[in-house]
Amino acid sequence: MKSHFDNPLVEQRELLAGKRVLELDDRAIIRITGSDRHEWLNAMLSQRLDKLVAGASAEALHLDAQGRIEQDFQLIEDGDSTWLICYSANASKLLRWFDMVIFRGKVEVADASGDFAVVASFGHPIADAAKGNASSLVWQDPWMAEPVGSVRYADASGREPWPLYLNLVAKHELASVLAQYGQAGSLAFDALRVAAHRPWQPNEIDDKTLPHELDWLASAVHLSKGCYRGQEAVAKVHNLGHPPRRIVMLHLDGSADLDAAVGDTVWQGERELGRITTIGQHFELGPIALAVVARTADDSVEWQVRSASNENAHPVSATAQTIVPPTAGAAAGIREKRSGLLG
């Protein structure tokens, strides 16, 4: 993605106002057809998908056996097909995996990335989204909505708006859509996402990431659906333990001409806490970042961000805004504990 087209601060405002759009050219599109597709997806992914109806959209995670995130999916149902939007670097591996696990079900999987582009808009879908059987092929982000069948660890009042739509646009119509709305770049998108506390692949995901650490249970995990790979680990951490890490938002010191970058390390005194995963210059909040840090980090004291690429660079001071609290998890019996029935 191009970083910017004009002033990124102006792009942010106009994205939120619905005056600009953003082509997400690092996304792939997979089309799934067949009468067994909903049950098949429901058995593999973290969200409840067996009751998808035409016009619905959902978010789901593909986890490994230890409950670690391998892939985030945005799903659109049109009545004839289920459309999956995913990170394009993983698409070939996913298509091979899907072919291996179809077995005897009435399911067909095809790569539709050559036919469609993914265009992000804010506040409303774009008029030129491709038409499915029942509706436009548009995904509405559930991040700001109340969790369904799940839980949110964070205090949702502490985040900025994130009214995101992902629109599937036919490739032959893409140029006219982009010209009609005007474009924004990745700097504007990332700044708005940081302010909304919204995790995104690939930024916030590494080979150890649990959905609990990013508050991703809220929009992408159903805690009482049937079995899927990683379910036992998800339930164990949520009910009996705490995620070892957690996401926070950092307010960075912007008083001097100092830079921080993705991958820089976050410190509390001489203790390394974690790393910056996304950074942005927000049009109202100033320099901000998402970081994944140790669960036990103290959010009430000043932190430092140290450059990962230049050991002589001056550290940047930062204050943390809690997203996932250190107490997240250990939810088993919480109702009884609160009522005093358990010691």
Order of alpha helices (4+ residues) and beta strands (2+ residues): alpha-beta-beta-alpha-beta-beta-beta-alpha-beta-beta-beta-beta-alpha-alpha-alpha-alpha-beta-beta-beta-beta-beta-beta-alpha
